[in-house]
Amino acid sequence: MGFSKNITAQEKIYFPYFEMINVQDAAAIQLSTSKLLKTYIEENHNYTVIVPRNEEGIVFPKEDFLKSIENAKQQGANYLLVAEINNIGKLAILSMSLFEVSTGNKIWSDLIKGLPLDDYDPVLSRVGRNFGTSVKANDDADIYDATAYEQQREMKLLNFQANHFTGLELGGNYLFNETLNTKLGLNFYYDISSVILHMEFEYSSNAMFNFLILDDWKNSDVRKNRTGNFVMGVSFPFTKTKNTFYAETGLELGIVSMKGGNPNIDVKGSGLGISAGVGYLIGRNSTSNFRFQTGLTIPTYRVGNQYIPILKFGIITSFANSAKRK
Protein backbone atom coordinates (compact mmCIF):
# COMPACT_ATOMS: atom_id res chain seq x y z
CA MET A 1 0.00 0.00 0.00
CA GLY A 2 1.43 3.42 -0.97
CA PHE A 3 2.07 5.94 1.78
CA SER A 4 -0.08 8.49 -0.08
CA LYS A 5 -3.24 6.69 0.98
CA ASN A 6 -2.52 7.80 4.55
CA ILE A 7 -1.68 11.41 3.79
CA THR A 8 -4.12 14.12 4.81
CA ALA A 9 -4.50 17.64 3.50
CA GLN A 10 -2.73 19.01 6.60
CA GLU A 11 0.49 17.09 5.99
CA LYS A 12 3.39 18.66 4.15
CA ILE A 13 6.42 17.67 2.09
CA TYR A 14 9.65 19.66 2.29
CA PHE A 15 11.46 19.83 -1.09
CA PRO A 16 14.77 21.76 -1.19
CA TYR A 17 14.91 21.98 -5.03
CA PHE A 18 16.46 19.65 -7.58
CA GLU A 19 20.20 19.26 -7.23
CA MET A 20 21.80 20.21 -10.57
CA ILE A 21 24.65 17.99 -11.81
CA ASN A 22 26.44 18.91 -15.06
CA VAL A 23 23.48 21.03 -16.17
CA GLN A 24 23.86 24.15 -18.31
CA ASP A 25 21.75 27.17 -17.24
CA ALA A 26 21.41 25.37 -13.92
CA ALA A 27 19.81 28.26 -12.04
CA ALA A 28 16.90 28.73 -14.45
CA ILE A 29 16.32 25.01 -14.90
CA GLN A 30 16.53 24.32 -11.17
CA LEU A 31 13.90 26.92 -10.37
CA SER A 32 11.51 26.03 -13.20
CA THR A 33 11.67 22.25 -12.79
CA SER A 34 11.33 22.39 -9.00
CA LYS A 35 8.31 24.68 -9.15
CA LEU A 36 6.80 22.57 -11.93
CA LEU A 37 7.18 19.37 -9.91
CA LYS A 38 5.61 21.10 -6.91
CA THR A 39 2.65 22.11 -9.09
CA TYR A 40 2.12 18.65 -10.55
CA ILE A 41 2.32 16.92 -7.17
CA GLU A 42 -0.16 19.31 -5.57
CA GLU A 43 -2.54 19.06 -8.53
CA ASN A 44 -2.66 15.27 -8.30
CA HIS A 45 -2.52 14.75 -4.53
CA ASN A 46 -3.90 16.07 -1.29
CA TYR A 47 -0.94 17.75 0.40
CA THR A 48 1.36 20.75 0.26
CA VAL A 49 4.93 20.89 -1.11
CA ILE A 50 7.18 23.44 0.60
CA VAL A 51 10.26 24.79 -1.20
CA PRO A 52 12.76 27.23 0.36
CA ARG A 53 12.71 30.85 -0.69
CA ASN A 54 15.22 31.46 -3.45
CA GLU A 55 16.31 34.30 -5.68
CA GLU A 56 15.95 33.80 -9.42
CA GLY A 57 19.33 33.41 -11.14
CA ILE A 58 21.05 31.75 -8.18
CA VAL A 59 21.60 27.98 -7.91
CA PHE A 60 20.22 26.74 -4.62
CA PRO A 61 22.99 24.64 -3.00
CA LYS A 62 22.41 21.01 -2.11
CA GLU A 63 21.43 20.64 1.51
CA ASP A 64 23.04 18.08 3.79
CA PHE A 65 20.54 15.30 4.46
CA LEU A 66 20.46 15.86 8.21
CA LYS A 67 20.13 19.61 7.64
CA SER A 68 17.17 18.94 5.31
CA ILE A 69 15.53 16.73 7.94
CA GLU A 70 15.92 19.53 10.48
CA ASN A 71 14.53 22.13 8.06
CA ALA A 72 11.60 19.84 7.30
CA LYS A 73 10.80 19.58 11.01
CA GLN A 74 10.95 23.36 11.37
CA GLN A 75 8.49 23.70 8.46
CA GLY A 76 6.13 21.19 10.07
CA ALA A 77 6.63 18.74 7.19
CA ASN A 78 6.13 15.02 7.62
CA TYR A 79 8.14 14.07 4.54
CA LEU A 80 11.37 15.12 2.81
CA LEU A 81 11.76 14.92 -0.98
CA VAL A 82 15.33 14.66 -2.26
CA ALA A 83 15.84 14.90 -6.03
CA GLU A 84 18.50 15.53 -8.64
CA ILE A 85 18.88 16.17 -12.37
CA ASN A 86 22.06 14.66 -13.78
CA ASN A 87 23.10 15.32 -17.38
CA ILE A 88 25.23 12.55 -18.92
CA GLY A 89 26.02 13.32 -22.54
CA LYS A 90 22.71 14.04 -24.21
CA LEU A 91 20.60 12.30 -21.59
CA ALA A 92 19.13 13.84 -18.49
CA ILE A 93 18.48 11.43 -15.62
CA LEU A 94 15.99 12.50 -12.96
CA SER A 95 16.04 10.62 -9.66
CA MET A 96 13.79 11.26 -6.64
CA SER A 97 13.47 9.78 -3.17
CA LEU A 98 10.97 10.48 -0.41
CA PHE A 99 11.86 10.09 3.26
CA GLU A 100 9.77 10.02 6.39
CA VAL A 101 11.01 12.87 8.59
CA SER A 102 10.33 11.14 11.90
CA THR A 103 12.38 8.02 11.07
CA GLY A 104 14.61 9.02 8.11
CA ASN A 105 13.39 5.93 6.25
CA LYS A 106 13.01 6.01 2.48
CA ILE A 107 9.40 5.25 1.57
CA TRP A 108 9.30 6.01 -2.17
CA SER A 109 11.66 6.55 -5.11
CA ASP A 110 11.60 6.87 -8.87
CA LEU A 111 14.07 7.33 -11.72
CA ILE A 112 13.40 8.29 -15.32
CA LYS A 113 15.49 9.17 -18.37
CA GLY A 114 14.74 11.67 -21.11
CA LEU A 115 16.31 14.27 -23.34
CA PRO A 116 17.19 17.62 -21.71
CA LEU A 117 14.79 20.57 -21.81
CA ASP A 118 12.15 19.15 -24.15
CA ASP A 119 11.47 16.25 -21.84
CA TYR A 120 11.34 17.88 -18.41
CA ASP A 121 7.64 18.74 -18.62
CA PRO A 122 6.30 15.30 -19.67
CA VAL A 123 8.62 13.59 -17.18
CA LEU A 124 7.55 15.77 -14.26
CA SER A 125 3.91 15.41 -15.26
CA ARG A 126 4.21 11.65 -14.90
CA VAL A 127 6.09 11.91 -11.63
CA GLY A 128 3.42 14.19 -10.22
CA ARG A 129 0.67 11.83 -11.31
CA ASN A 130 2.26 8.73 -9.78
CA PHE A 131 4.03 10.34 -6.85
CA GLY A 132 4.01 8.10 -3.78
CA THR A 133 2.51 5.11 -5.58
CA SER A 134 3.99 1.84 -6.80
CA VAL A 135 3.62 2.95 -10.45
CA LYS A 136 6.92 4.03 -11.97
CA ALA A 137 7.03 7.00 -14.34
CA ASN A 138 8.82 4.91 -16.98
CA ASP A 139 5.81 2.57 -17.09
CA ASP A 140 3.16 5.26 -17.40
CA ALA A 141 3.82 7.04 -20.70
CA ASP A 142 0.84 8.01 -22.81
CA ILE A 143 0.41 9.94 -26.04
CA TYR A 144 0.19 13.26 -24.20
CA ASP A 145 3.43 13.00 -22.23
CA ALA A 146 5.70 10.65 -24.19
CA THR A 147 9.22 12.03 -24.04
CA ALA A 148 11.33 12.89 -27.06
CA TYR A 149 13.76 10.19 -25.93
CA GLU A 150 11.01 7.57 -25.99
CA GLN A 151 9.68 8.77 -29.34
CA GLN A 152 13.16 8.61 -30.82
CA ARG A 153 13.77 5.15 -29.36
CA GLU A 154 10.34 3.65 -30.12
CA MET A 155 9.41 5.40 -33.35
CA LYS A 156 12.76 5.28 -35.14
CA LEU A 157 11.48 2.46 -37.31
CA LEU A 158 9.06 4.79 -39.08
CA ASN A 159 12.15 5.70 -41.15
CA PHE A 160 13.03 2.27 -42.51
CA GLN A 161 16.13 1.75 -44.55
CA ALA A 162 14.14 -0.96 -46.34
CA ASN A 163 10.86 -2.80 -46.01
CA HIS A 164 11.08 -5.55 -48.66
CA PHE A 165 13.14 -8.57 -47.60
CA THR A 166 14.05 -12.01 -48.95
CA GLY A 167 15.06 -14.56 -46.33
CA LEU A 168 16.59 -18.02 -46.16
CA GLU A 169 15.50 -20.38 -43.39
CA LEU A 170 17.16 -23.40 -41.84
CA GLY A 171 15.27 -25.33 -39.21
CA GLY A 172 13.14 -28.33 -38.52
CA ASN A 173 9.60 -29.70 -38.71
CA TYR A 174 8.46 -32.25 -36.17
CA LEU A 175 5.54 -34.34 -37.45
CA PHE A 176 3.75 -35.41 -34.27
CA ASN A 177 4.18 -39.13 -33.51
CA GLU A 178 6.18 -39.54 -36.72
CA THR A 179 9.56 -37.93 -37.29
CA LEU A 180 11.79 -34.85 -37.16
CA ASN A 181 12.52 -33.35 -40.58
CA THR A 182 15.22 -30.96 -41.69
CA LYS A 183 13.60 -27.83 -43.16
CA LEU A 184 14.72 -25.33 -45.80
CA GLY A 185 12.64 -22.26 -46.59
CA LEU A 186 12.54 -19.21 -48.83
CA ASN A 187 10.78 -16.23 -47.23
CA PHE A 188 9.51 -12.87 -48.44
CA TYR A 189 8.58 -10.01 -46.08
CA TYR A 190 6.93 -6.63 -46.49
CA ASP A 191 7.31 -4.51 -43.34
CA ILE A 192 4.70 -1.75 -42.93
CA SER A 193 5.60 -0.73 -39.35
CA SER A 194 2.46 -1.89 -37.54
CA VAL A 195 2.52 -5.38 -39.08
CA ILE A 196 4.80 -7.48 -41.29
CA LEU A 197 3.27 -9.36 -44.22
CA HIS A 198 4.87 -12.71 -44.91
CA MET A 199 5.04 -15.30 -47.70
CA GLU A 200 7.08 -18.53 -47.59
CA PHE A 201 7.95 -21.58 -49.66
CA GLU A 202 9.15 -24.44 -47.48
CA TYR A 203 10.37 -27.99 -47.91
CA SER A 204 11.30 -30.51 -45.22
CA SER A 205 12.44 -34.12 -45.19
CA ASN A 206 13.85 -36.61 -42.73
CA ALA A 207 16.03 -37.96 -45.53
CA MET A 208 17.37 -34.66 -46.86
CA PHE A 209 20.98 -35.37 -45.92
CA ASN A 210 20.84 -39.17 -45.71
CA PHE A 211 23.02 -39.47 -48.82
CA LEU A 212 25.88 -38.16 -46.68
CA ILE A 213 25.65 -41.01 -44.18
CA LEU A 214 23.97 -43.88 -46.09
CA ASP A 215 25.68 -45.51 -49.07
CA ASP A 216 22.38 -46.51 -50.68
CA TRP A 217 19.94 -44.09 -49.10
CA LYS A 218 17.40 -44.23 -51.96
CA ASN A 219 16.90 -47.96 -51.50
CA SER A 220 17.19 -48.06 -47.72
CA ASP A 221 14.24 -49.15 -45.58
CA VAL A 222 14.25 -45.84 -43.66
CA ARG A 223 10.79 -44.26 -43.93
CA LYS A 224 10.98 -41.10 -46.01
CA ASN A 225 8.73 -38.32 -44.73
CA ARG A 226 8.45 -35.11 -46.71
CA THR A 227 6.46 -31.90 -46.42
CA GLY A 228 6.01 -28.96 -48.74
CA ASN A 229 4.18 -25.74 -47.86
CA PHE A 230 3.21 -22.41 -49.30
CA VAL A 231 2.47 -19.99 -46.46
CA MET A 232 0.81 -16.58 -46.39
CA GLY A 233 0.68 -14.83 -43.03
CA VAL A 234 1.12 -11.71 -40.95
CA SER A 235 3.39 -10.92 -38.00
CA PHE A 236 2.59 -8.52 -35.16
CA PRO A 237 5.70 -6.94 -33.58
CA PHE A 238 5.31 -6.26 -29.85
CA THR A 239 7.27 -2.97 -30.04
CA LYS A 240 8.65 -0.57 -32.62
CA THR A 241 12.25 -1.05 -31.56
CA LYS A 242 14.94 -2.57 -33.77
CA ASN A 243 14.88 -5.82 -31.75
CA THR A 244 11.47 -7.15 -30.77
CA PHE A 245 9.39 -10.21 -30.01
CA TYR A 246 6.49 -10.87 -32.37
CA ALA A 247 3.50 -13.15 -32.85
CA GLU A 248 2.41 -14.47 -36.21
CA THR A 249 -0.45 -16.33 -37.82
CA GLY A 250 -1.27 -17.50 -41.31
CA LEU A 251 -2.75 -19.98 -43.76
CA GLU A 252 -0.79 -22.81 -45.38
CA LEU A 253 -1.32 -24.86 -48.50
CA GLY A 254 0.61 -28.01 -47.69
CA ILE A 255 1.40 -31.55 -48.72
CA VAL A 256 2.73 -34.41 -46.58
CA SER A 257 4.16 -37.64 -47.99
CA MET A 258 5.25 -40.75 -46.05
CA LYS A 259 6.75 -43.75 -47.80
CA GLY A 260 8.57 -46.92 -46.78
CA GLY A 261 9.59 -47.98 -43.32
CA ASN A 262 8.44 -50.92 -41.23
CA PRO A 263 5.57 -51.45 -41.58
CA ASN A 264 5.78 -50.24 -45.17
CA ILE A 265 3.40 -47.41 -46.04
CA ASP A 266 2.84 -45.10 -48.99
CA VAL A 267 0.41 -42.29 -48.12
CA LYS A 268 -0.03 -38.65 -49.03
CA GLY A 269 -2.26 -35.80 -47.99
CA SER A 270 -2.67 -32.21 -49.04
CA GLY A 271 -4.84 -29.22 -48.21
CA LEU A 272 -5.07 -26.16 -46.03
CA GLY A 273 -3.60 -25.67 -42.59
CA ILE A 274 -3.77 -22.95 -39.94
CA SER A 275 -0.52 -21.79 -38.36
CA ALA A 276 0.42 -19.68 -35.34
CA GLY A 277 3.75 -18.93 -33.72
CA VAL A 278 6.08 -16.56 -31.91
CA GLY A 279 9.57 -15.31 -32.60
CA TYR A 280 12.26 -12.75 -31.95
CA LEU A 281 13.41 -10.30 -34.64
CA ILE A 282 16.88 -8.73 -34.56
CA GLY A 283 17.82 -5.68 -36.68
CA ARG A 284 14.37 -4.81 -37.95
CA ASN A 285 15.35 -1.37 -39.30
CA SER A 286 18.54 -2.61 -40.98
CA THR A 287 19.07 -3.93 -44.49
CA SER A 288 19.64 -7.40 -43.03
CA ASN A 289 18.03 -9.05 -40.03
CA PHE A 290 17.60 -12.32 -38.17
CA ARG A 291 14.57 -14.17 -36.87
CA PHE A 292 14.35 -16.97 -34.35
CA GLN A 293 10.88 -18.48 -34.44
CA THR A 294 8.74 -21.44 -33.54
CA GLY A 295 5.14 -22.30 -34.27
CA LEU A 296 2.49 -24.94 -34.82
CA THR A 297 0.51 -25.86 -37.93
CA ILE A 298 -2.86 -27.60 -37.58
CA PRO A 299 -3.89 -29.28 -40.87
CA THR A 300 -7.47 -29.60 -42.09
CA TYR A 301 -6.53 -32.65 -44.22
CA ARG A 302 -5.61 -36.23 -43.46
CA VAL A 303 -2.47 -38.15 -44.32
CA GLY A 304 -3.66 -41.71 -44.67
CA ASN A 305 -6.18 -41.99 -41.86
CA GLN A 306 -4.77 -39.33 -39.48
CA TYR A 307 -4.34 -35.63 -39.01
CA ILE A 308 -0.68 -34.74 -38.36
CA PRO A 309 0.04 -31.42 -36.60
CA ILE A 310 3.52 -30.05 -37.32
CA LEU A 311 5.73 -28.25 -34.79
CA LYS A 312 8.08 -25.87 -36.61
CA PHE A 313 11.23 -24.00 -35.59
CA GLY A 314 13.96 -22.22 -37.46
CA ILE A 315 16.46 -19.40 -37.93
CA ILE A 316 15.84 -16.98 -40.80
CA THR A 317 18.38 -14.58 -42.28
CA SER A 318 16.74 -11.86 -44.40
CA PHE A 319 18.23 -9.31 -46.77
CA ALA A 320 16.66 -6.17 -48.20
CA ASN A 321 15.62 -6.36 -51.84
CA SER A 322 16.32 -2.64 -52.09
CA ALA A 323 17.24 0.12 -49.66
CA LYS A 324 16.00 3.68 -49.46
CA ARG A 325 17.48 6.78 -47.95
CA LYS A 326 16.38 7.82 -44.49
GIJONOR-V790377 format. One record per residue. RES is the residue in three letters. PHI is phi in whole degrees, 0 to 359 (NA if undefined). PSI is psi in whole degrees, -180 to 180 (NA if undefined). OMEGA is omega in whole degrees, -180 to 180 (999 if undefined). Layout:
BEGIN
RES;PHI;PSI;OMEGA
RES;PHI;PSI;OMEGA
END
This chain:
BEGIN
MET;NA;131;-180
GLY;289;150;-179
PHE;295;-24;-175
SER;296;-22;180
LYS;292;-20;-178
ASN;258;1;-177
ILE;278;141;176
THR;249;170;-178
ALA;296;-23;-178
GLN;278;-14;-177
GLU;277;154;-173
LYS;229;157;175
ILE;239;128;177
TYR;266;127;-176
PHE;229;101;-178
PRO;275;49;175
TYR;68;157;171
PHE;294;135;168
GLU;283;134;-178
MET;259;123;179
ILE;237;116;178
ASN;57;43;-177
VAL;246;125;174
GLN;286;151;-176
ASP;52;45;-172
ALA;302;-40;-175
ALA;298;-49;-178
ALA;295;-42;-178
ILE;290;-39;179
GLN;300;-47;-178
LEU;293;-47;-176
SER;292;-44;-178
THR;291;-39;-180
SER;295;-44;179
LYS;293;-35;179
LEU;293;-43;177
LEU;297;-41;176
LYS;303;-45;-179
THR;297;-47;-178
TYR;293;-38;179
ILE;295;-46;-177
GLU;291;-30;178
GLU;290;-32;-175
ASN;261;-10;-174
HIS;220;171;-170
ASN;257;53;176
TYR;205;176;-173
THR;249;136;176
VAL;257;126;-179
ILE;253;124;174
VAL;244;147;179
PRO;296;157;175
ARG;290;139;-176
ASN;210;147;178
GLU;270;136;179
GLU;297;138;-180
GLY;96;-4;180
ILE;241;131;178
VAL;284;123;178
PHE;287;124;-176
PRO;290;153;177
LYS;293;132;178
GLU;274;144;169
ASP;299;143;-175
PHE;303;-47;-180
LEU;295;-36;176
LYS;296;-40;179
SER;295;-40;177
ILE;299;-43;180
GLU;295;-43;178
ASN;297;-38;179
ALA;297;-41;178
LYS;297;-42;180
GLN;295;-30;179
GLN;276;-3;-178
GLY;75;24;-179
ALA;271;144;178
ASN;269;-18;-175
TYR;224;152;177
LEU;240;126;177
LEU;255;121;177
VAL;247;130;-175
ALA;212;156;178
GLU;213;153;171
ILE;243;122;-175
ASN;236;114;177
ASN;273;125;176
ILE;233;106;-175
GLY;65;-122;180
LYS;264;-4;-177
LEU;260;139;172
ALA;254;128;180
ILE;250;122;179
LEU;254;124;177
SER;234;142;-175
MET;219;141;176
SER;222;142;179
LEU;244;133;-178
PHE;240;147;173
GLU;277;124;-174
VAL;296;-39;-174
SER;292;-30;-176
THR;245;-21;-174
GLY;78;7;-178
ASN;280;140;174
LYS;284;130;-177
ILE;239;-6;178
TRP;196;149;175
SER;203;159;176
ASP;204;156;178
LEU;214;135;-180
ILE;213;148;-179
LYS;248;149;177
GLY;191;172;177
LEU;282;146;-179
PRO;302;154;174
LEU;64;-68;-175
ASP;297;-25;-173
ASP;259;-7;-177
TYR;298;-43;-177
ASP;295;-53;179
PRO;298;-35;178
VAL;295;-48;-178
LEU;291;-30;175
SER;298;-43;178
ARG;293;-42;180
VAL;300;-45;180
GLY;298;-37;-179
ARG;291;-38;-174
ASN;254;12;-176
PHE;302;128;177
GLY;81;3;180
THR;252;177;178
SER;277;-6;-180
VAL;279;126;179
LYS;272;145;-178
ALA;300;-35;179
ASN;298;-24;-176
ASP;263;7;-172
ASP;233;31;179
ALA;286;142;170
ASP;225;178;-173
ILE;299;-24;-176
TYR;272;-19;-180
ASP;223;31;172
ALA;291;135;-177
THR;280;160;177
ALA;298;-35;177
TYR;299;-45;180
GLU;292;-40;179
GLN;297;-41;179
GLN;294;-41;-178
ARG;287;-44;-174
GLU;275;-32;-171
MET;257;5;-178
LYS;304;-31;-175
LEU;287;-5;173
LEU;292;-18;176
ASN;252;74;-178
PHE;291;145;167
GLN;286;-29;180
ALA;199;155;175
ASN;225;2;173
HIS;250;125;-176
PHE;228;147;170
THR;243;131;-175
GLY;232;151;175
LEU;248;134;-176
GLU;241;139;171
LEU;232;128;-177
GLY;189;-147;-178
GLY;212;154;173
ASN;238;124;176
TYR;257;113;176
LEU;276;114;-173
PHE;307;131;179
ASN;64;16;-179
GLU;234;-77;-171
THR;197;166;173
LEU;255;123;-179
ASN;256;148;167
THR;281;137;-174
LYS;238;137;170
LEU;238;140;-178
GLY;218;152;173
LEU;240;121;-172
ASN;242;149;174
PHE;231;134;-178
TYR;231;144;171
TYR;231;110;-173
ASP;265;117;180
ILE;242;34;173
SER;76;-64;-178
SER;283;-33;177
VAL;219;167;176
ILE;235;117;178
LEU;279;148;-166
HIS;216;136;174
MET;223;140;-175
GLU;214;141;168
PHE;248;131;-171
GLU;220;142;176
TYR;224;138;177
SER;219;151;-180
SER;203;145;174
ASN;276;-5;-179
ALA;243;17;-173
MET;299;-39;-177
PHE;245;19;-179
ASN;296;-27;-179
PHE;296;-18;179
LEU;281;-24;-174
ILE;240;-14;179
LEU;243;129;-178
ASP;296;-38;-177
ASP;232;61;-171
TRP;294;-30;-179
LYS;294;-33;-176
ASN;258;5;-179
SER;288;162;-179
ASP;271;11;175
VAL;291;129;-179
ARG;294;132;-178
LYS;257;111;179
ASN;252;130;-178
ARG;226;148;173
THR;226;149;172
GLY;221;137;-176
ASN;218;144;166
PHE;245;122;-171
VAL;241;137;170
MET;232;125;-175
GLY;206;-174;-180
VAL;218;140;177
SER;249;147;-179
PHE;239;97;178
PRO;297;141;-179
PHE;285;-30;179
THR;223;176;177
LYS;253;29;176
THR;270;169;-176
LYS;291;-26;175
ASN;241;127;-174
THR;204;150;168
PHE;283;155;178
TYR;211;159;172
ALA;243;151;-179
GLU;218;156;176
THR;211;159;-179
GLY;184;-180;176
LEU;245;144;-179
GLU;233;139;168
LEU;255;110;-170
GLY;232;164;175
ILE;220;138;178
VAL;233;132;179
SER;231;134;177
MET;227;127;-174
LYS;215;138;175
GLY;89;-157;179
GLY;85;-172;-180
ASN;225;107;6
PRO;286;155;-178
ASN;288;130;177
ILE;226;161;175
ASP;210;89;-176
VAL;230;154;176
LYS;220;158;174
GLY;205;149;180
SER;209;155;179
GLY;157;-160;-177
LEU;269;151;174
GLY;222;158;178
ILE;247;130;-176
SER;239;153;175
ALA;209;149;-179
GLY;191;179;178
VAL;224;161;180
GLY;195;179;177
TYR;229;127;-176
LEU;253;130;-180
ILE;242;127;177
GLY;78;44;-174
ARG;298;-36;-176
ASN;264;16;177
SER;259;175;178
THR;275;-3;171
SER;216;146;-179
ASN;210;171;-179
PHE;232;147;175
ARG;230;136;170
PHE;244;119;-173
GLN;216;157;175
THR;215;153;-178
GLY;192;-180;-177
LEU;225;135;175
THR;248;128;177
ILE;253;113;-178
PRO;280;153;173
THR;258;8;-178
TYR;236;159;-180
ARG;260;150;170
VAL;246;109;-169
GLY;68;-117;-180
ASN;245;21;-176
GLN;220;153;170
TYR;269;134;-176
ILE;239;98;173
PRO;296;152;-177
ILE;234;122;173
LEU;270;126;-174
LYS;241;147;174
PHE;208;154;-180
GLY;181;169;174
ILE;242;129;-176
ILE;239;128;173
THR;252;122;-176
SER;242;146;180
PHE;231;142;-178
ALA;294;136;174
ASN;289;-34;176
SER;203;151;180
ALA;248;155;177
LYS;231;156;-179
ARG;288;144;177
LYS;285;NA;999
END
